[in-house]
Amino acid sequence: MQYASSRYFQERNEPVGPGYYTVKRGDTLYRIALEHGQDHRDVASWNNISNSAAIKEGQVLRIAPPVTAAETGADGAVAKPIELGGGVESRALDQASGSPDVVAPSGALKREPRVGKEPYSDEAYARLNKVGGETVKPAEVKSAASSPVATETGGIVWEWPNKGRVIRSYDEPANKGLDIEGKLGDAVFAAADGKVIYVGEALPGYGKLMIVKHTNDFNSVYAHNSKYIAKDNDVVKRGQRIAEMGRTGTDSVKLHFEIRKQGKPVDPALYLPKR
């Protein structure tokens, strides 16, 4: 590891807590970024680092976006906008709460429609569900989780990065993801929409590695590739071919696939569709 110039070194008396990390022996900027779910370029920018290799043991790095002065109050509290609800209830003190007048965000006054209520009966149910003389059946809703193609979890639609057999399951800390069997040159697909934030071989044990950022919380990791197809900073779509399977950094052809939530590895089987 190269030593950083004094311009970039932060003393140990800097705040160390949420949003900060103290560099340990053997750390690299790439691994620190991976372990905290960040783009290594952002971490370098937040810490005024021009040379990614120039970090020093004991150096305190910011590993979360800086909070601007406008967002922070005099007491250090972070200011956030207040989210308005769908409307504010407005009624006289002697008015029953069953039929409130509601003031919408636009200022328009909305009243609950006054309609008659009919007791339940088989005859009433059949009459209310007839259109043009024929009974309308409720539409069948198919669960996304039952789909073999993709499933939505955490606001992200996931699918398998390769159709090969899983030869090694998630077993943290021994295995931080899934190992998927395949042949040299088999396609590796983006598991969800996102942006490529790393392409390279700077992390030992991963070989030719690609990292895709999906949201502020979720990244996916594709290791041991033989060839990159997507490039650094590319925006990719779920199911897009981004690399080819290989054996770089390992002893057999396979894809090592990880999902990381806030930088920490999680079991991909909990997010990928059942098959």
ZAMARGU-4260 file (C-alpha; in steps of 0.2 Angstrom, whole numbers, plus 5000, padded with zeros to 4 digits):
<rodrens>
0) 5000/5000/5000 | 5007/5017/4996 | 5007/5031/5009 | 4996/5046/5006 | 5003/5063/5007
5) 4999/5073/5023 | 4986/5083/5013 | 4975/5068/5013 | 4978/5061/5030 | 4965/5064/5043
10) 4971/5062/5061 | 4963/5049/5073 | 4954/5063/5083 | 4942/5065/5068 | 4925/5059/5071
15) 4923/5040/5069 | 4906/5033/5069 | 4891/5032/5057 | 4897/5038/5040 | 4916/5036/5044
20) 4929/5022/5043 | 4946/5020/5050 | 4958/5012/5037 | 4966/4995/5043 | 4981/4987/5037
25) 4979/4978/5020 | 4963/4989/5015 | 4961/4996/4998 | 4949/5010/4993 | 4940/4997/4981
30) 4937/4985/4996 | 4931/4999/5008 | 4919/5005/4995 | 4912/4987/4991 | 4910/4984/5010
35) 4900/5000/5012 | 4890/4999/4996 | 4898/5014/4988 | 4906/5019/4972 | 4925/5020/4974
40) 4925/5036/4965 | 4912/5044/4977 | 4923/5039/4992 | 4938/5046/4984 | 4929/5062/4980
45) 4922/5064/4998 | 4940/5062/5004 | 4949/5073/4991 | 4959/5057/4986 | 4966/5058/4968
50) 4976/5042/4969 | 4965/5027/4974 | 4981/5018/4980 | 4986/5032/4992 | 4977/5028/5008
55) 4986/5025/5024 | 4983/5014/5039 | 4974/5024/5053 | 4967/5037/5040 | 4949/5041/5044
60) 4938/5041/5028 | 4921/5047/5025 | 4911/5033/5018 | 4894/5041/5017 | 4888/5057/5007
65) 4892/5073/5016 | 4877/5082/5024 | 4877/5100/5018 | 4875/5115/5030 | 4858/5119/5023
70) 4852/5102/5029 | 4859/5103/5046 | 4852/5114/5060 | 4861/5123/5074 | 4859/5108/5086
75) 4867/5096/5073 | 4850/5089/5068 | 4847/5084/5050 | 4832/5094/5042 | 4820/5084/5032
80) 4805/5090/5022 | 4788/5086/5031 | 4778/5074/5020 | 4760/5079/5019 | 4746/5066/5020
85) 4732/5064/5008 | 4721/5077/5017 | 4717/5086/5033 | 4701/5082/5042 | 4691/5097/5046
90) 4674/5096/5056 | 4664/5105/5069 | 4667/5099/5087 | 4649/5092/5087 | 4650/5083/5070
95) 4652/5064/5070 | 4668/5057/5064 | 4659/5045/5052 | 4657/5057/5038 | 4672/5070/5038
100) 4675/5084/5027 | 4692/5083/5020 | 4703/5097/5014 | 4714/5091/5000 | 4732/5097/4997
105) 4725/5108/4983 | 4713/5117/4994 | 4698/5110/4987 | 4685/5103/5000 | 4680/5085/4998
110) 4666/5076/5006 | 4663/5058/5008 | 4649/5053/4996 | 4633/5049/5005 | 4626/5032/4998
115) 4615/5019/5005 | 4622/5003/5012 | 4613/4987/5008 | 4615/4972/5019 | 4625/4957/5012
120) 4615/4944/5004 | 4619/4931/4990 | 4605/4940/4979 | 4613/4957/4982 | 4631/4951/4978
125) 4625/4943/4962 | 4616/4959/4957 | 4631/4970/4960 | 4643/4959/4951 | 4633/4958/4935
130) 4638/4968/4919 | 4627/4967/4904 | 4618/4952/4912 | 4634/4942/4915 | 4642/4939/4931
135) 4659/4947/4932 | 4673/4936/4940 | 4687/4944/4949 | 4703/4945/4939 | 4716/4932/4944
140) 4732/4940/4952 | 4748/4930/4949 | 4761/4932/4962 | 4777/4939/4956 | 4786/4927/4968
145) 4779/4912/4958 | 4787/4918/4942 | 4802/4909/4936 | 4809/4924/4927 | 4809/4938/4939
150) 4803/4944/4956 | 4802/4960/4965 | 4810/4963/4982 | 4815/4979/4990 | 4808/4989/4976
155) 4820/4980/4964 | 4815/4967/4951 | 4828/4953/4951 | 4832/4938/4940 | 4845/4925/4939
160) 4862/4931/4932 | 4864/4914/4923 | 4853/4898/4922 | 4867/4887/4928 | 4866/4875/4943
165) 4871/4882/4960 | 4886/4872/4965 | 4889/4882/4981 | 4876/4891/4992 | 4878/4907/5002
170) 4887/4903/5019 | 4893/4919/5026 | 4908/4922/5030 | 4914/4907/5021 | 4905/4911/5005
175) 4897/4928/5003 | 4886/4923/4988 | 4881/4909/4976 | 4893/4900/4965 | 4885/4896/4948
180) 4891/4882/4937 | 4894/4885/4918 | 4906/4884/4903 | 4919/4896/4898 | 4911/4911/4889
185) 4893/4908/4895 | 4883/4924/4896 | 4882/4933/4913 | 4867/4944/4914 | 4863/4959/4925
190) 4852/4953/4939 | 4842/4970/4939 | 4842/4987/4932 | 4857/4998/4937 | 4874/5006/4934
195) 4891/4998/4933 | 4901/5006/4946 | 4917/4995/4945 | 4926/4984/4932 | 4943/4978/4936
200) 4954/4965/4946 | 4959/4976/4961 | 4950/4965/4974 | 4960/4949/4978 | 4950/4933/4976
205) 4937/4940/4964 | 4947/4939/4948 | 4939/4950/4934 | 4925/4958/4944 | 4910/4969/4940
210) 4899/4978/4952 | 4882/4985/4948 | 4873/4998/4959 | 4854/4996/4959 | 4849/5008/4973
215) 4857/5017/4987 | 4855/5001/4997 | 4858/4987/4984 | 4873/4982/4974 | 4876/4966/4964
220) 4893/4958/4962 | 4899/4947/4947 | 4916/4938/4949 | 4928/4927/4940 | 4923/4933/4923
225) 4933/4929/4907 | 4927/4945/4898 | 4918/4961/4901 | 4905/4967/4889 | 4897/4981/4899
230) 4909/4995/4903 | 4912/5006/4919 | 4898/5019/4921 | 4887/5010/4909 | 4868/5010/4913
235) 4862/4992/4911 | 4845/4984/4911 | 4839/4968/4919 | 4843/4953/4908 | 4856/4962/4898
240) 4872/4953/4894 | 4886/4961/4904 | 4900/4949/4905 | 4906/4931/4900 | 4909/4917/4913
245) 4927/4912/4916 | 4939/4906/4929 | 4950/4921/4934 | 4955/4922/4952 | 4949/4904/4955
250) 4952/4886/4950 | 4936/4882/4939 | 4924/4890/4927 | 4910/4898/4938 | 4901/4914/4941
255) 4902/4920/4959 | 4887/4931/4962 | 4883/4942/4977 | 4869/4954/4982 | 4875/4967/4995
260) 4863/4977/5005 | 4871/4993/5012 | 4888/4985/5008 | 4884/4969/5018 | 4882/4952/5009
265) 4865/4944/5010 | 4859/4928/5004 | 4854/4930/4985 | 4842/4916/4986 | 4831/4927/4997
270) 4829/4939/4982 | 4830/4929/4966 | 4815/4920/4960 | 4812/4902/4964 | 4816/4890/4951
</rodrens>
